[in-house]
Amino acid sequence: MQDIKELTLKGLEEKLQAFGVQAYHAQQIFTWIYKKATIDFGQMSDLPKGLRDKLKDNFYISDLKIVKRLKSSDGTQKLLFQSQDTNLIEAVIIPAKDRVTACVSTQVGCKWACSFCASGLKGFKRNLSCSEILDEILYLKKEALPLALTHLVFMGTGEPLDNYTQVLPAIKIINSPLGFNIGARRITLSTSGIIPGIQKLAGEGLQVELSVSLHAADEALRSRFMPVNKKYPLKDLIKACKEYSFKTNRQITFEYILIKGVNSSLSNAQSLSRLLEGWKLAKVNLIPSNTISGLKVEPPGKKDILLFKNYLVQQGIKVTLRKARGEDINAACGQLRLNYAQQ
């Protein structure tokens, strides 16, 4: 049997037609699952009974189990799920004045093991299925009520472009008016720099936002704490990103975690400025690092953060400084999963 959430709307329409059922019923099924969060075919009352029986015989609707829920003083919520094979999956709700953002994971663990990130400390176990990714969002949608999810970011545990075949159909359902109906430009996919995935994404015709975890502006430093750079060097990554911008006419955001004593000096800012010089479709999002148990990582002081930011601004580079959220509940990637697993 197949989890019905693995199917896009078009895929479900084709399945129904193969059963000799009119395709428009796929829209009703989507509404029940993604609008009403119904996981029982028997409750889909506007479907003919024969169709409901056929759905039960051929499909199932998976579910995740919540094992931990934390809420920050700033309203951020972090949920830890357990999959059917007992793996742990993290997701976060981040409310703000004019938006509610869902942050979801795409893998159990991460194989790239960046030295500043808790996601890879327990290694990589497996990719999440499209259905499991959508399950995260269904739960976040319910937890966010009475507010509605307005934005979605693939910035949780894992590398989305290493799980391309599952992430892409999930994006299409998230974007679908009959799915979660979140606009493509409100969906952000974050990558550590998987060049083949960036090149493939450029040809999909999607309007999703691309975010690249940069964190260093020279090869040696980036390779030191981002192993992905040894396989996909910075010079090739920047070339691929420029080609992406040219082909899609979309801005790329470069995430840059500021780590005390590692990449947060004025000379580091100068290197970053040179790397992005003259690139109008590039933006830098500065992120003061979290202090993470098990890693020798801590943020620089406020003075150094502002010095770094102001230098980039003076060089004509678009810069934002991310406000820390959920620090009192360890909302950074991998922290809750790591702590729970150690209990």
C-alpha positions as a printed Julia matrix, in Angstrom:
343×3 Matrix{Float64}:
   0.0    0.0     0.0
   1.08   3.57   -0.67
   0.9    6.6     1.61
  -1.47   8.91   -0.26
   0.54  11.97    0.8
   3.36  10.78   -1.45
   1.23  11.83   -4.43
   0.99  15.28   -5.95
  -2.46  16.42   -7.09
  -1.68  15.37  -10.64
  -0.36  12.02   -9.45
  -3.5   11.37   -7.41
  -5.72  12.35  -10.33
  -3.9    9.8   -12.5
  -4.33   7.09   -9.84
  -8.05   7.76   -9.57
  -8.48   7.68  -13.35
  -6.7    4.33  -13.39
  -9.34   3.13  -10.91
 -12.06   4.37  -13.24
 -12.89   7.23  -10.87
 -13.36  10.85  -11.95
 -10.25  12.95  -11.4
 -12.02  15.81   -9.63
 -12.3   13.67   -6.49
  -8.54  14.21   -6.02
  -9.27  17.83   -5.18
 -11.74  16.76   -2.51
  -9.2   14.35   -1.01
  -6.54  17.06   -0.94
  -8.95  19.37    0.86
  -9.69  16.74    3.51
  -6.02  15.99    4.16
  -4.35  19.39    3.87
  -7.14  21.81    4.76
  -9.01  19.74    7.36
  -6.11  17.54    8.56
  -8.24  14.39    8.21
  -6.31  11.12    8.32
  -9.28   8.72    8.07
 -10.73   8.01    4.63
 -14.0    7.01    6.29
 -14.52  10.6     7.48
 -14.31  12.06    3.98
 -18.09  12.36    3.83
 -18.46  14.01    0.42
 -16.75  11.09   -1.34
 -18.83   8.16   -2.63
 -18.64   5.17   -0.28
 -17.23   3.02   -3.05
 -14.34   5.45   -3.49
 -13.7    5.59    0.25
 -13.49   1.8     0.31
 -11.16   1.78   -2.69
  -8.92   4.35   -1.0
  -8.75   2.18    2.15
  -7.79  -0.83    0.04
  -5.01   0.95   -1.86
  -3.67   3.74    0.36
  -3.01   4.75    3.92
  -2.38   8.12    5.58
   0.74   8.14    7.75
   1.13  10.01   10.99
   3.93  11.21   13.28
   3.92  10.95   17.06
   4.78  14.03   19.14
   7.25  13.11   21.89
   8.29  16.58   23.05
   6.88  20.07   22.74
   8.68  23.19   23.97
   7.51  26.8    23.9
   9.82  29.78   24.19
   9.06  33.01   26.0
   9.12  34.7    22.56
   6.37  32.41   21.22
   8.65  30.1    19.25
   7.59  26.47   19.52
   9.76  23.43   18.89
   8.27  20.0    18.28
  10.07  16.7    18.39
   8.38  13.89   16.48
   8.95  10.17   16.4
   8.54   8.42   13.06
   7.05   4.97   12.63
  10.58   3.5    12.69
  11.29   5.41   15.98
  13.6    8.04   14.46
  13.41  11.57   15.86
  12.46  14.56   13.69
  12.5   18.25   14.67
  10.33  21.12   13.45
   9.8   24.69   14.65
   7.05  27.33   14.56
   8.32  30.92   14.57
   5.63  33.57   15.02
   6.33  37.22   14.18
   4.31  40.4    13.87
   3.21  39.85   10.28
   3.97  36.18    9.64
   4.14  32.67   11.06
   7.03  30.6     9.73
   7.27  26.81    9.81
  10.79  25.39    9.81
  10.95  21.72    8.82
  13.55  18.97    8.58
  14.25  16.89    5.48
  16.51  14.17    6.9
  17.14  12.25   10.1
  20.56  13.62   10.98
  22.96  15.11    8.45
  25.98  13.57    6.75
  27.84  16.85    6.18
  28.67  17.41    9.87
  29.43  21.13    9.86
  31.48  21.89   12.98
  29.07  24.58   14.25
  25.82  22.61   13.85
  24.24  20.06   16.2
  22.39  18.32   13.34
  25.32  16.1    12.39
  26.55  15.15   15.85
  24.66  11.84   15.78
  25.47  11.2    12.13
  23.13  10.6     9.21
  20.43   7.94    9.35
  18.09   8.41    6.4
  16.08  10.76    4.22
  12.57  11.75    5.22
   9.82  10.78    2.82
   7.65  13.39    1.15
   4.84  12.23    3.42
   6.88  12.71    6.61
   7.83  16.22    5.54
   4.16  17.01    4.97
   3.3   15.43    8.35
   5.6   17.94   10.03
   3.71  20.79    8.4
   0.29  19.36    9.24
   1.24  19.3    12.92
   2.78  22.77   12.8
  -0.36  24.06   11.12
  -2.49  22.73   13.99
  -0.08  24.01   16.65
  -0.07  27.5    15.13
  -3.87  27.92   15.38
  -5.64  30.31   15.5
  -2.84  31.83   13.41
  -2.19  30.56    9.9
   1.19  29.45    8.56
   2.33  32.06    6.05
   5.93  31.04    5.33
   7.87  27.8     5.21
  11.62  27.21    5.35
  13.55  24.02    4.73
  16.14  24.92    7.34
  15.68  22.15    9.88
  17.85  19.05   10.24
  19.37  17.72    7.03
  20.34  18.85    3.55
  17.24  19.34    1.34
  19.12  18.99   -1.94
  20.45  15.59   -0.83
  16.8   14.51   -0.63
  15.67  16.18   -3.85
  13.24  13.48   -5.01
  11.18  13.79   -1.81
  11.53  17.54   -1.19
  10.41  18.63   -4.66
   6.96  16.94   -4.58
   6.53  18.21   -1.01
   7.14  21.77   -2.25
   4.52  21.34   -4.96
   1.92  20.24   -2.39
   2.91  23.02    0.01
   2.46  25.53   -2.82
  -0.75  24.05   -4.24
  -3.96  26.05   -3.58
  -5.55  22.72   -2.64
  -2.61  21.81   -0.43
  -1.14  24.23    2.1
  -1.51  27.16   -0.31
   1.75  28.84    0.7
   3.07  31.05   -2.11
   6.27  29.91   -3.8
   8.08  33.11   -2.84
   7.22  32.36    0.78
   8.96  28.98    0.59
  12.71  28.97    1.2
  15.0   26.04    0.47
  18.33  26.17    2.27
  21.4   24.24    1.08
  24.95  23.88    2.29
  26.04  24.06   -1.34
  25.06  20.9    -3.23
  25.91  22.14   -6.72
  24.07  19.47   -8.8
  20.91  20.17   -6.78
  21.21  23.93   -7.35
  21.63  23.35  -11.07
  18.64  21.01  -11.18
  16.46  23.39   -9.17
  17.25  26.19  -11.62
  15.44  24.25  -14.33
  12.25  23.51  -12.36
  10.55  26.82  -13.11
   9.75  27.37   -9.44
   9.7   30.76   -7.73
  10.91  29.44   -4.37
  13.63  31.31   -2.51
  17.1   29.76   -2.48
  19.28  30.2     0.58
  22.92  29.05    0.64
  24.78  28.34    3.86
  28.07  30.1     3.14
  29.66  30.87    6.54
  33.12  31.59    5.1
  34.46  33.47    2.1
  37.66  31.55    1.38
  38.29  27.92    0.5
  40.57  26.96    3.39
  38.36  28.34    6.14
  35.14  26.97    4.65
  36.68  23.51    4.23
  37.85  23.64    7.85
  34.35  23.65    9.31
  32.14  22.73    6.35
  33.17  19.33    4.89
  30.8   19.9     1.95
  33.34  22.42    0.62
  35.83  19.62   -0.07
  33.39  18.05   -2.52
  31.82  21.27   -3.84
  34.49  24.01   -3.57
  33.53  27.61   -2.94
  34.65  28.87   -6.35
  32.42  26.31   -8.1
  29.55  27.03   -5.71
  29.64  30.76   -6.41
  29.74  30.06  -10.14
  26.68  27.78   -9.85
  24.84  30.38   -7.76
  25.5   33.11  -10.31
  24.24  30.84  -13.06
  21.14  30.15  -10.96
  20.51  33.88  -10.5
  21.0   34.53  -14.22
  18.68  31.7   -15.27
  15.89  32.39  -12.76
  16.37  36.12  -12.16
  15.96  35.31   -8.47
  17.9   36.71   -5.54
  20.03  34.28   -3.53
  20.43  34.72    0.21
  23.79  33.71    1.65
  23.48  32.61    5.27
  26.54  33.52    7.3
  26.78  32.28   10.9
  29.07  34.53   12.93
  31.3   32.45   15.2
  33.62  34.1    17.7
  37.28  33.68   16.8
  36.51  31.81   13.58
  34.84  33.9    10.86
  33.67  37.16   12.46
  36.63  39.5    12.11
  36.85  42.59    9.91
  39.19  40.72    7.56
  36.52  38.02    7.18
  34.0   40.74    6.28
  36.42  42.09    3.7
  36.79  38.63    2.14
  33.02  38.25    1.99
  32.67  41.65    0.37
  35.17  40.76   -2.34
  33.42  37.44   -2.99
  30.05  39.09   -3.61
  31.26  42.36   -5.16
  28.97  43.69   -7.89
  26.39  40.9    -7.51
  23.02  42.66   -7.39
  21.0   39.49   -6.83
  22.9   38.48   -3.7
  21.95  39.17   -0.09
  23.74  38.25    3.15
  21.82  37.11    6.23
  24.08  37.37    9.27
  23.28  34.92   12.08
  25.02  35.15   15.46
  25.81  31.53   16.37
  24.09  29.64   19.13
  26.15  28.35   22.03
  25.88  24.58   21.58
  26.75  21.95   24.16
  29.24  19.52   22.62
  30.66  22.06   20.16
  33.18  24.8    20.82
  30.94  27.44   19.3
  29.83  30.8    20.68
  28.69  34.08   19.13
  30.89  37.18   18.9
  30.07  40.26   20.95
  27.48  42.8    19.77
  30.18  45.3    18.86
  31.93  42.84   16.54
  28.62  41.79   14.98
  27.7   45.39   14.15
  31.2   46.13   12.85
  30.91  43.14   10.48
  27.45  44.15    9.31
  28.26  47.84    8.85
  31.34  47.07    6.75
  29.24  45.01    4.31
  26.6   47.75    4.12
  29.28  50.32    3.35
  30.42  48.14    0.45
  26.93  48.19   -1.05
  25.96  44.64   -0.08
  22.39  43.88    0.99
  22.53  42.68    4.6
  20.05  41.52    7.22
  20.83  40.52   10.8
  18.73  37.66   12.07
  17.18  38.13   15.47
  17.76  35.19   17.79
  14.57  33.19   18.45
  13.83  30.36   20.85
  17.17  30.46   22.63
  15.6   29.37   25.93
  14.32  26.14   24.35
  17.41  25.27   22.23
  15.54  25.96   18.99
  18.61  25.67   16.74
  18.81  22.69   14.37
  19.44  19.35   16.03
  19.6   20.54   19.63
  16.32  19.1    20.92
  16.81  15.81   19.08
  20.34  15.54   20.48
  19.29  16.32   24.04
  16.31  13.95   23.94
  18.41  11.1    22.56
  20.9   11.51   25.42
  18.25  11.21   28.13
